[in-house]
Amino acid sequence: MPNPKRKHSKARTRSRRSTYKGTAPTLGTDQTTGETHLWHRAYWHEGKLYYKGKVVMEKHSA
């Protein structure tokens, strides 16, 4: 297994690591319910599961 000949400097290591940043998720607002949710994800609102502004499933109370 190859090993480095010299030690990498702290500046080089830190500058490499600085490019990996977490990003905030993209949120969208549904026009039907006005609910804020993640893009391309279904979400619950008042006991109903919505996706692309349409009711996909209703919650059954047992």
N, C-alpha and C positions, 0 to 999 in steps of 0.2 A: 504494500500500500504506500503510495507516495506521500511524503511529508514536506511541508514548506521548509525552504532553506533558511528563511529569516522570519522573525516575528512580525506580524502585521501591526501597524501603529494603531493607537486608540482612535485617532481621528479617522483613519481609513475604515475601521470597523464600525464606528458610529455613523459615518456618512452612508455606509451601505445599509445599515439598519434603519436609517431615517426615512427611507423611501417606502417602507411598509407602514401605512397608516390605516386605521379603521375609518370607514365612512359611515355617515348616518344613513339609515334606510330611506328609500324614496317612498313618500306617502302620497296617497291620492284621496280625493273626496268624492264619495258616491253622489250622483245627482238625484237618485231616487230617495235616499234616506238622509243625505247630508252627513253621513258618518265618515270619519277619517280612518283609513285602513292602509295596509301594505298593498303595493301594486301586485296584481296577478295572484291575489290570495282571497279566499272566501272569508267572510267575517259574520259574526252573530250580531243581530240587532233586534231587540224586543222579541226574543224567542224564535227568530227565523234566521236561517243561514242564507246570506246573499252572495252572489257572484256576478259581476258585470251588471249590477242593477236589477237582477232578477232573483226571485226566491227559488232557492235550490232545494231547501229542506225545512220543515217545521219541527220544532222541538215538541215531543209528546210528553205530557205529564202523566206519570204512572201512579 
